[in-house]
Amino acid sequence: DVQLVESGGGAIRTGESLRLSCEVSGWPYSAYLMAWFRQIPGKEREGVAAINSDGLTTYADSVKGRSTISKDNAKNTLLLQMNSLQLEDTAMYYCALDGTYGGDWDADRVLRRTEYNYWGQGTQVTVS
């Protein structure tokens, strides 16, 4: 079974940086599509950034220019580096994997929650 385990969240100050990690297990294929989402209570889960096995990436406008998504294939870990954190970045952050990915890329579609069928439990980021 595919398992995604996030870590790296915490309480930080405005303007600081944070790196989130998502350890992936049980995915035997070299091709992948993975993403980070975030959610505030009472609101929809929104896509933050996505990456595929070809190295293509896309970002939500809210984090573009201050965030970097990457994957350490040797450690099978998805990463999200976030800089200049703001109050509105406070949320639960989730790692996601598309278990039926066929290799195509649509920069809008890959940030939709419906694209993914494997999810981690989340890691809380609180900016103050």
CORTA-V434830 format. One line per field, one symbol per residue. ss: DSSP state (@ for helix, = for strand, . for the rest). psi: psi as a letter, one per 30 degrees, with the letter a starting at -180 (. if undefined). burial: 1 if it has 16 or more other ideal C-beta (glycine too) atoms within 10 Angstrom, else 0. A space follows every 50 residues. Layout:
ss=???
psi=???
burial=???
This chain:
ss=..=====..===.....========.......=======......===== ==....===.......======....======....@@@.=======... ........@@@.@@@..==...=====.
psi=kkkkjllflakllkfllkkkljkklgjflfklkllkllkkkflkkkkell klffgklllkeffkfglkklkjfeghkkljkklhkleffklkkkklkjfg kgflkjfeefgkeffkfkkaflkkkjk.
burial=00010101100100000101111100100001111111000000101111 11000011110010001110100000111101001000111111111100 1000000001100011011101101010
